Structure formats: C-alpha cells, structure tokens
Amino acid sequence: EQAMLAGRPIVVDFWAEWCAACKELEKFTFNDPQVQSKLKDFVLFKANMTIETSDTAKWKDQFKIMGLPTIHFFNGGNRRDDLVLTGFEDRAAFLRRLDKVLNSSNP
C-alpha cells in the first residue's frame, strides 16, 4: 500500500513450488543480470500459492488468477491489467514488458 501511495512501480509474482513455469521464470528470466538491474526500479512482492489457504483463495479471486505463474504490474497506483503475465516469458520479452510498465502509468 505504501509503495502504491508513493507511486512506485510494483511487481507481484504469484507462484507455487510445484509450478514448472514458475521455476523456469526464476532460473532463466528473473536471474538474468539485465532483468535484475531493471527490477531495481520496482518494489517486488512474491505471493506463495503453493498451499490453498483463505488468503490464496482471496488473491485468486481479486487478481483473477487462472493458473501460475501470474504476474501483475502496477504503476502510478494503477494495476496494469493490459500487462499481466501468465506463464513463462524469456528475458527479452520480460524486459520489454517492464519498460512498458515504467513508461506509462495508464494503459
């Protein structure tokens, strides 16, 4: 909430231990040096969806999560529904997505 009020760009990564695409994102995309550098501009949150709880059920509904991974982006206090990522994305495509988040606070 503080990050949103401050207008900071935000990444919320919904993932699970059993999710193969989540592991690929972590290994091949998030660990890339260029991605790591770009992510320094964001406030990062990871939401563990491994075990179904009342919180994870609420998040699924609130963020319309149909599968994992699902990554939501916020900028200027706005959720960028046009940029939601579901599934694996390589480094180059993810960097382009991050640039779109940073370059505009409105879809």
C-alpha positions as CSV (number, residue, x, y, z in Angstrom):
1,E,0.0,0.0,0.0
2,Q,2.8,2.4,0.8
3,A,4.5,1.7,-2.5
4,M,1.3,2.4,-4.3
5,L,0.7,5.6,-2.4
6,A,4.2,6.7,-3.2
7,G,3.6,5.9,-6.9
8,R,6.4,3.3,-7.1
9,P,6.1,0.7,-9.8
10,I,5.3,-2.7,-8.4
11,V,5.6,-6.4,-9.5
12,V,3.5,-9.0,-7.8
13,D,4.6,-12.6,-8.7
14,F,2.1,-15.3,-7.8
15,W,4.0,-18.6,-7.9
16,A,4.0,-22.1,-6.4
17,E,6.6,-24.7,-5.5
18,W,5.0,-27.3,-7.8
19,C,4.9,-24.9,-10.8
20,A,7.3,-25.8,-13.6
21,A,6.9,-22.5,-15.4
22,C,7.5,-20.6,-12.2
23,K,10.8,-22.3,-11.8
24,E,11.7,-21.6,-15.4
25,L,10.9,-17.9,-14.8
26,E,13.1,-17.8,-11.7
27,K,16.0,-19.6,-13.4
28,F,16.1,-18.1,-16.9
29,T,14.4,-14.7,-16.6
30,F,14.5,-13.3,-13.1
31,N,18.1,-14.4,-12.6
32,D,19.3,-12.6,-15.8
33,P,21.6,-9.7,-14.9
34,Q,19.7,-7.3,-17.2
35,V,16.4,-8.2,-15.6
36,Q,17.9,-7.9,-12.1
37,S,19.1,-4.5,-12.9
38,K,15.7,-3.3,-14.3
39,L,13.8,-4.8,-11.3
40,K,15.8,-2.5,-9.0
41,D,13.3,0.2,-10.2
42,F,10.4,-1.8,-8.8
43,V,9.0,-2.8,-5.5
44,L,8.8,-6.6,-5.6
45,F,6.4,-9.0,-4.0
46,K,6.2,-12.7,-4.2
47,A,2.9,-14.4,-3.3
48,N,3.3,-18.1,-2.5
49,M,0.3,-20.0,-3.8
50,T,1.7,-23.5,-3.1
51,I,-0.9,-24.3,-0.5
52,E,-4.6,-23.3,-0.7
53,T,-5.5,-21.0,2.2
54,S,-8.1,-18.3,2.7
55,D,-5.5,-15.8,1.6
56,T,-4.6,-17.6,-1.6
57,A,-8.3,-18.1,-2.4
58,K,-8.9,-14.3,-1.9
59,W,-5.9,-13.5,-4.1
60,K,-7.1,-15.8,-6.8
61,D,-10.5,-14.0,-6.9
62,Q,-9.1,-10.5,-6.5
63,F,-6.4,-10.9,-9.2
64,K,-8.4,-13.3,-11.5
65,I,-5.7,-15.9,-11.3
66,M,-6.5,-18.9,-13.5
67,G,-3.0,-20.5,-13.4
68,L,0.6,-20.0,-12.3
69,P,2.7,-18.2,-12.7
70,T,0.7,-15.0,-12.8
71,I,2.5,-11.7,-12.5
72,H,0.7,-8.4,-12.0
73,F,2.3,-4.9,-12.5
74,F,1.3,-1.6,-11.0
75,N,2.5,1.9,-11.8
76,G,1.2,5.3,-10.7
77,G,-1.1,3.5,-8.3
78,N,-2.8,1.7,-11.2
79,R,-2.9,-2.0,-11.9
80,R,-1.8,-2.7,-15.4
81,D,-4.3,-5.4,-16.4
82,D,-3.0,-5.0,-20.0
83,L,0.4,-6.2,-19.0
84,V,-0.5,-9.3,-16.8
85,L,1.9,-12.1,-17.5
86,T,0.7,-15.7,-17.3
87,G,3.2,-18.5,-18.0
88,F,6.9,-18.3,-18.9
89,E,8.5,-15.4,-20.7
90,D,12.1,-15.1,-21.8
91,R,14.4,-12.3,-20.8
92,A,14.0,-10.1,-23.8
93,A,10.2,-10.1,-23.7
94,F,10.1,-9.6,-20.0
95,L,12.4,-6.6,-20.3
96,R,10.1,-5.1,-22.9
97,R,7.1,-5.7,-20.5
98,L,9.0,-3.9,-17.6
99,D,9.8,-1.0,-19.9
100,K,6.1,-0.7,-20.8
101,V,5.2,-0.6,-17.1
102,L,7.8,2.1,-16.4
103,N,7.0,4.3,-19.4
104,S,3.3,4.8,-18.6
105,S,1.1,4.8,-15.6
106,N,-2.0,4.4,-17.7
107,P,-2.9,1.6,-20.1
